[in-house]
Amino acid sequence: MALTEEEKKQKRSEAAKKAAETRRQNKLAEKNKRGNNVPIWVMILLLGLAVVSFGLLLFGNTGIIPALTPSTPTLEPTEEVVEPAEITPTPEPVDSGKIFVDGQETGVILDDGTVAITNGRILCNHDAPYDTDELAIVESTWVDYQIQTQKGEFAVVFGYGIKVGDTIYSPGAIILVASNGETAEISILNGEVIIWNDISKMHSDIENRIYDEIKNGNMTIKGPLAFKYVSQEFRGYIPQELFDTQIEIVPTH
């Protein structure tokens, strides 16, 4: 049976609606298909940002993750450390032995503390050598000494003539004065006094005088020196043959 015109019109209207709905569904499917093609790296980036945002939202106000704020270091004022200056203590003056002539202290104090004086310096105001007139005075004039030694010092007297009390040792003597802190009174003819504070230097000087000066002379006498008397302490410097012929031992004064 043939369709009426009204029925045909209704059929065409329904077909048109179905076609429109099909197109709408196709477009929606195409759109969804395009949305599912987002690159994987974009999705990872978006996921990371989402996690960070969530973490900040969750902990930002709880103090669990403290806010990071730039800090400026505090510079404490520094004090310059001034080292105290090294102070070299002034050495205490050391009392040395003293030599007196006519109540006046005399003697030359050397750098090592040795005190020395010669008859020539006292009589002529200078050390050797001496001219003929000066030498005549030195060789003929006795000088009276007062010698004071401190503990640990040694006074040695040299001279052509040495007088201790009433005893005269001449010609030529080397005598050790005892280190007892007392004053020794000794007279010397053409000689000298030395106060040593170093016993090794004293022995070195004695050795030089016995082996050199007595044999060869000094600045005043050119030739062997007269030598007859020596203190027991210096006996070791004298060759045995001299004891057999001329040397005599004298006691310490």
CORDA-V977334 format. One line per field, one symbol per residue. phi: phi as a letter, one per 20 degrees, with the letter a starting at -180 (. if undefined). psi: psi as a letter, one per 20 degrees, with the letter a starting at -180 (. if undefined). A space follows every 10 residues. Layout:
BEGIN
phi->???
psi->???
END
This chain:
BEGIN
phi->.ffffffgff ffffffffff ffffffffff ffffffefgf ffffffffff ffffffffdg ddnfdffecf ddfeeffddf edffffdeff fffdfdfccc clndfcodee genfdbbdgf ffedmaefec fffffffffc deceddddde gndcdcddrf ccdcmdddda enbcceefed meeddcdcdl bbccdddcff ffffffffff ecffedocfe deqgefbccb fgfdffeegf ffffdbeced ffd
psi->pqqrhhgghh ghgghhgggg hghghggghh ghghhikpqh hgggghgghg gghgghhgih jiigoqpopp qpppoppppp ooppppoopp ppppprqqpq pkippaqpor hjiqpqqqgh hghikrrqrq aggghhghij pqppqpppqr piqppppqqh pppocjppoq poqopppqmj irppopqqpm brppoqjohh hghggggggg ifghhiaahg pnrqqpohqq qhhjhiipqh hhhihhpqpq qp.
END
